[in-house]
Amino acid sequence: MLAQRTTLTLLRIALLAILLIGLAGIEVELVLIKHTEGIWELTPILLVALAILIVAWCALRPTPIGLRALQSMMFLFLLNGVAGVFIHFRANVSWERESNPSLGGSELYMKALMGATPLLAPGTMIQLGLVGLAFAFRHPAFSGSSQSILSNEET
């Protein structure tokens, strides 16, 4: 039983580390590419910044409220990722139509899928959202333990 608890603790720490590395990476990437034109481009930057704070809260002192905040934020990540794929696709369609007005039908959509705006880049938000949800899944803090993730939380 102790080995299982230790394994669960290590897996939870690994998920948290993956989440933090991913959040830091995507935040730097979005700032470097100047993903800041309008509210739709700023939304992922703001979500990631807030998520970093919530993840730090959950790492240092996991509480049911903090974990619910994390779960809520990760659901927003899922929604933002799906919306981002759609927005990137629409931008590519628009670009392709401007570049070649005679394009249409499946040819237009194929070009849009391979367009200049990376269509699946917002999928990173979906992946990070799923990692965050996995971290919070059946977290011991929901059953009363509020120790730091760095301690043996599962005992």
LINSULSUL-V777079 format. One record per residue. PSI is psi as a letter, one per 20 degrees, with the letter a starting at -180 (NA if undefined). D_FIRST is the distance of its C-alpha to the first C-alpha in Angstrom with 2 decimals. Layout:
psi: (PSI	PSI)
d_first: (D_FIRST	D_FIRST)
This chain:
psi: (g	h	g	g	g	g	g	g	g	g	g	h	g	g	g	g	g	g	g	g	g	g	g	g	g	h	g	g	g	h	g	h	j	l	m	j	o	r	h	h	h	h	g	h	g	g	g	g	g	h	h	g	g	g	g	g	g	h	g	h	m	p	q	h	g	g	h	h	g	g	g	g	g	h	h	h	g	g	g	h	g	g	h	g	g	g	g	g	g	h	g	h	g	g	g	h	h	g	h	n	i	i	q	r	b	h	g	g	h	g	h	h	h	k	a	h	p	o	g	j	g	i	h	h	h	g	g	h	g	h	g	g	h	g	g	i	p	k	q	h	h	h	j	i	p	k	q	q	h	i	r	n	h	i	NA)
d_first: (0.00	3.81	5.40	5.15	6.32	8.66	9.86	10.64	12.38	14.29	15.32	16.51	18.42	19.90	21.07	22.60	24.33	25.67	26.91	28.64	30.23	31.42	32.80	34.62	35.98	37.30	38.82	40.69	41.79	43.16	45.05	46.45	47.77	49.24	47.49	49.26	52.10	51.79	49.03	47.39	46.95	45.87	43.22	40.50	41.30	40.92	37.73	36.10	37.29	35.89	32.57	32.24	32.71	30.19	27.54	28.27	27.94	24.52	23.37	24.78	24.11	22.36	23.76	24.15	27.80	27.16	24.69	27.28	29.90	27.94	27.51	31.22	32.21	30.31	32.14	35.32	34.43	34.22	37.57	39.13	38.14	39.69	42.75	43.04	43.19	45.90	47.80	47.71	48.96	51.78	52.77	52.99	55.07	57.37	57.74	58.52	61.09	62.76	62.82	64.15	65.48	66.24	62.58	61.20	58.95	56.31	57.78	57.30	53.69	52.89	54.46	52.53	49.23	50.11	51.85	51.93	49.33	45.94	45.02	41.29	40.77	39.71	36.90	35.13	34.85	33.23	30.69	29.86	29.63	27.08	24.95	25.20	24.27	21.18	20.19	20.77	19.18	16.77	16.73	15.01	18.57	19.62	17.58	18.91	17.18	20.02	18.93	20.24	18.51	19.01	16.85	13.08	13.59	10.21	9.52)
